[in-house]
């Protein structure tokens, strides 16, 4: 697996780009250090710029209708397409029958395949044989390490002297990872050294140096792997700040990943991401999202201290002209600085973190 070079990526997101199930592709359009993203595959948006579809900002990454068309884009641009990256993030992490056929076609066309799904393609005899015949490699980045290599929580987190910031959320698929990268970038621009600890497949695909796949781990080792990744970031990079990417939320019925992150990383501060216009938990109509005040209280009850220092919002279903007003209203109601990381700069968040960083 380590011998496969990262390179030019065709990101497969058929039928899901600009939806919650396309969040892996979204992350790669916005930012990646691992690949040169050549094209997005989704027949729903053919001919458009991926960045304009996603954020209203030109990215130079075209959306095409199929893998062959993406290879044509690469050839015309004088680029080498080496990988098909599965940019889908469906509930349950399974590959549909139609997507399976498209991935097989990509292998036949000579592309290595990187997948972050729970369906491990490297365990599938049909894919394995096809990859062997076409001399390409398959990487299942969500595949857990052998139990013999897993870490149990030890308490070594107490050795970490870097400021630890958890970027948590009030729901799944709410933009935690994007905001975490925005925060890391803003910290670096302010002159602080900073590292991201990625906790899901997309952060790894984006090039996070310290990563784990939280939702693929055996429960006994979840907190130990979080602790180990944070400790490694501190041991090898000695950053001023370690930002830990959140997963799910404390109160989402299917993805309550925030609890382990709080317990294991022992954050000095929490930045909480929220989608104000979202009424029900992601993927669960009829399960109303708990009020923001309740979410803040839940985080601070678990941490044992008032360490939610700032809020960031996801502006889905909020008209552009109402974003500023929404942030001001939330700030007035909570007393916490509130920004939209895709619209505003992160200065208010950095100001809120400075006492923790410079303690």
C-alpha positions in Angstrom: 0.0 0.0 0.0 2.8 2.4 0.8 4.4 1.8 -2.6 1.5 3.4 -4.5 2.4 7.0 -5.3 -0.2 9.6 -4.8 -0.9 11.5 -8.0 -3.5 12.8 -10.4 -7.0 12.0 -9.1 -10.3 11.5 -10.8 -12.9 11.8 -8.0 -15.9 9.6 -8.4 -19.1 11.2 -6.9 -21.9 10.0 -9.3 -25.3 11.3 -8.2 -24.0 12.8 -5.0 -22.0 15.9 -5.6 -23.2 18.9 -3.6 -25.3 16.6 -1.4 -24.4 15.3 2.1 -23.4 12.0 0.5 -20.7 13.7 -1.5 -18.8 15.2 1.4 -15.6 13.3 0.6 -15.5 14.7 -2.9 -16.3 18.2 -1.5 -13.3 18.0 0.8 -11.0 17.1 -2.1 -12.3 20.0 -4.2 -11.7 22.5 -1.4 -8.3 21.2 -0.3 -5.9 18.3 -0.6 -2.2 17.9 -0.3 -2.3 14.2 -1.5 -3.6 14.6 -5.0 -3.8 16.8 -8.0 -7.6 16.7 -8.5 -8.2 16.5 -12.3 -12.0 16.1 -12.5 -15.2 15.2 -10.6 -17.5 12.5 -12.0 -21.2 13.3 -11.5 -23.6 13.3 -14.5 -25.9 15.7 -12.6 -23.5 18.6 -13.0 -21.7 18.0 -16.3 -19.9 21.0 -17.8 -19.8 23.0 -14.6 -16.9 24.0 -12.4 -16.9 21.9 -9.2 -16.0 24.8 -7.0 -18.8 26.9 -8.4 -21.3 24.2 -7.8 -20.1 23.7 -4.3 -19.2 27.2 -3.0 -19.8 29.6 -5.8 -16.0 29.9 -6.3 -14.1 28.8 -9.4 -11.8 25.9 -8.7 -10.6 24.9 -12.2 -11.9 21.4 -11.6 -14.5 20.4 -14.2 -17.4 18.0 -13.5 -17.8 15.3 -16.2 -20.2 12.5 -16.8 -17.9 9.5 -16.6 -14.4 8.1 -16.1 -13.5 8.1 -19.8 -14.4 11.8 -20.1 -12.2 12.5 -17.0 -9.3 10.8 -18.7 -9.9 13.0 -21.7 -9.8 16.1 -19.5 -6.4 14.9 -18.1 -5.0 14.2 -21.6 -6.0 17.7 -22.9 -4.5 19.3 -19.8 -1.3 17.4 -20.2 -1.8 15.7 -16.8 -1.4 12.1 -15.7 -4.5 10.5 -14.1 -3.2 7.8 -11.8 -6.1 7.3 -9.3 -9.8 7.0 -9.1 -10.7 8.3 -5.6 -14.2 7.2 -4.4 -15.7 10.5 -3.3 -19.0 9.1 -2.1 -19.8 9.1 1.6 -23.2 7.3 1.8 -24.8 6.2 5.0 -23.3 2.9 5.9 -20.4 3.4 3.5 -21.6 0.9 0.9 -20.9 0.8 -2.8 -24.0 0.7 -5.0 -24.3 -1.7 -8.0 -23.9 1.1 -10.5 -20.9 2.6 -8.7 -19.3 -0.8 -8.5 -19.5 -1.1 -12.3 -17.9 2.3 -12.7 -15.0 1.4 -10.4 -14.4 -1.8 -12.3 -14.3 0.3 -15.5 -11.7 2.6 -13.9 -9.5 -0.4 -13.0 -9.8 -1.7 -16.5 -8.6 1.7 -17.7 -5.5 1.5 -15.6 -6.4 3.6 -12.6 -5.4 2.8 -9.0 -8.4 3.0 -6.7 -8.5 4.7 -3.3 -11.7 4.1 -1.4 -12.9 5.3 2.0 -16.0 3.2 2.1 -16.8 0.4 4.6 -17.0 -2.0 1.6 -13.4 -3.0 1.4 -12.6 -3.4 -2.3 -9.3 -5.1 -1.5 -11.2 -8.0 0.1 -13.4 -8.5 -2.9 -12.1 -11.3 -5.1 -13.5 -9.8 -8.3 -11.8 -6.4 -7.7 -8.6 -8.1 -6.5 -8.3 -10.2 -9.7 -9.2 -7.2 -11.9 -6.5 -5.1 -10.2 -3.9 -7.8 -10.6 -4.7 -8.2 -14.3 -4.4 -4.5 -14.9 -1.4 -4.0 -12.6 -3.0 -1.4 -10.4 -3.4 -1.1 -6.6 -6.5 -0.8 -4.4 -6.2 1.1 -1.1 -9.1 0.9 1.4 -8.2 3.8 3.6 -11.0 3.0 6.1 -9.6 -0.5 6.7 -8.7 -0.8 10.4 -5.2 -1.8 11.5 -4.7 -5.3 12.9 -5.7 -5.6 16.6 -2.1 -6.3 17.4 -1.2 -2.7 16.2 -4.1 -1.0 18.0 -3.5 1.2 21.0 -5.4 1.1 24.3 -5.9 4.4 26.3 -2.9 4.8 28.6 -3.0 8.3 29.9 0.0 9.5 27.9 -2.3 12.3 26.6 -1.3 14.1 29.8 2.2 14.5 28.4 1.0 16.6 25.5 1.9 20.3 26.0 0.5 21.6 22.8 -2.8 23.4 23.1 -5.5 20.9 22.1 -8.6 22.1 20.3 -11.5 19.8 19.4 -13.6 20.9 16.4 -16.9 19.3 17.3 -20.3 19.6 15.8 -24.0 19.5 16.6 -24.6 16.9 13.9 -22.9 14.7 11.3 -22.1 16.0 7.9 -22.2 19.6 9.2 -18.7 20.8 8.0 -16.5 19.9 10.9 -13.5 18.8 8.8 -13.6 21.8 6.5 -13.7 24.1 9.4 -10.9 22.2 11.2 -8.7 22.7 8.1 -9.7 26.4 7.9 -8.7 26.8 11.6 -5.3 25.0 11.0 -4.6 27.3 8.0 -5.6 30.4 10.0 -3.4 29.5 12.9 -0.4 29.0 10.6 -1.1 32.3 8.9 -1.0 33.9 12.4 2.4 32.4 13.0 1.4 29.5 15.2 2.5 26.0 14.3 -0.5 23.7 14.0 -1.4 20.1 13.0 -4.7 18.4 12.2 -5.5 15.1 13.7 -7.9 13.6 11.2 -10.5 11.1 12.4 -12.1 10.0 9.2 -11.2 8.9 5.7 -11.5 12.3 4.0 -8.9 14.0 6.2 -6.5 11.2 5.3 -7.3 11.7 1.6 -6.6 15.4 2.0 -3.2 14.6 3.4 -3.5 14.8 7.2 -0.3 13.5 8.6 -1.8 12.2 11.8 -5.0 10.2 11.2 -7.3 7.4 12.3 -10.5 6.0 11.0 -12.7 6.3 14.1 -15.8 4.6 12.8 -13.9 1.5 11.7 -12.2 0.8 15.0 -13.1 -1.8 17.5 -14.8 0.1 20.4 -12.1 -0.9 23.0 -9.4 0.8 21.0 -11.2 4.0 19.9 -10.0 6.3 22.7 -6.5 4.7 22.6 -6.1 5.4 18.9 -7.3 9.0 19.4 -4.9 9.5 22.2 -2.1 7.9 20.2 -2.6 10.1 17.1 -2.7 13.3 19.3 0.4 12.2 21.1 2.2 11.4 17.8 1.4 14.8 16.5 2.9 16.3 19.6 5.9 14.0 19.7 7.0 14.4 16.0 5.8 17.9 15.2 5.7 19.8 18.5 3.1 22.2 17.3 1.7 25.1 19.2 -1.8 23.8 18.5 -3.3 20.4 17.7 -6.8 20.6 16.1 -8.8 17.3 16.4 -11.4 16.8 13.8 -14.8 15.8 15.2 -17.0 12.9 14.1 -20.8 12.8 14.2 -22.0 14.6 17.3 -22.7 13.9 21.0 -26.4 13.5 20.4 -26.8 12.2 16.8 -28.6 8.8 17.3 -26.4 7.0 14.7 -23.0 8.9 15.0 -22.3 9.9 18.6 -18.6 10.1 18.0 -18.0 13.3 19.9 -17.9 11.6 23.3 -14.8 9.6 22.5 -12.9 12.6 21.1 -13.6 14.6 24.3 -12.7 11.7 26.6 -9.5 10.8 24.8 -8.0 14.1 23.6 -8.9 16.0 26.7 -9.3 19.3 24.8 -8.3 22.6 26.2 -10.9 24.3 24.1 -13.8 23.3 21.9 -15.0 25.0 18.7 -18.6 23.9 17.9 -19.9 23.7 14.3 -23.7 24.1 13.8 -26.2 24.2 11.0 -28.8 26.7 12.2 -31.4 25.9 9.5 -31.2 22.2 10.0 -34.2 20.9 12.0 -33.6 17.1 12.2 -30.4 15.1 12.7 -28.7 14.2 9.4 -30.4 11.2 7.8 -33.1 10.9 10.5 -36.3 12.9 9.8 -38.4 13.0 12.9 -35.3 13.2 15.2 -35.1 16.9 16.0 -31.7 18.4 16.6 -31.3 19.4 20.3 -31.2 23.2 20.8 -27.8 24.8 20.5 -27.8 25.8 24.1 -28.4 22.2 25.1 -25.5 21.0 22.8 -23.1 23.5 24.4 -24.2 22.5 27.9 -23.7 18.8 27.0 -20.1 19.4 25.8 -19.2 21.4 28.8 -20.8 18.9 31.2 -18.6 16.1 29.8 -15.4 18.2 29.7 -16.2 19.5 33.2 -15.3 23.1 32.2 -16.7 25.9 30.2 -14.4 25.3 27.2 -16.7 25.9 24.2 -15.0 29.1 23.2 -16.5 29.8 19.8 -19.1 28.7 17.3 -18.9 28.2 13.5 -21.9 27.8 11.3 -22.8 25.8 8.2 -25.0 28.1 6.0 -26.9 25.4 4.3 -30.5 26.6 3.5 -29.6 30.1 4.7 -29.8 32.9 2.1 -26.5 34.6 1.5 -27.8 37.9 2.7 -28.9 36.4 6.0 -25.6 34.8 7.0 -24.2 37.8 8.8 -27.5 38.4 10.7 -27.6 34.7 11.6 -24.1 34.8 13.1 -24.8 38.0 15.0 -28.1 36.5 16.5 -26.3 33.3 17.6 -23.5 35.3 19.1 -26.0 37.5 21.0 -27.9 34.4 22.3 -24.8 32.4 23.4 -22.3 35.1 24.2 -19.8 33.3 22.0 -18.0 34.6 18.9 -19.7 33.1 15.8 -18.5 33.0 12.2 -19.2 31.2 8.9 -15.8 29.8 8.0 -16.7 29.7 4.3 -17.8 33.4 4.3 -15.8 35.1 7.1 -12.2 35.0 8.3 -11.4 33.1 11.4 -10.1 36.0 13.5 -12.8 35.9 16.1 -12.2 32.2 16.7 -8.4 32.8 16.9 -9.0 35.6 19.5 -11.1 33.2 21.6 -8.4 30.5 21.4 -5.4 32.8 22.1 -5.6 32.5 26.0 -5.5 28.7 25.6 -2.6 28.8 23.1 -0.5 31.3 25.0 -1.1 30.0 28.5 
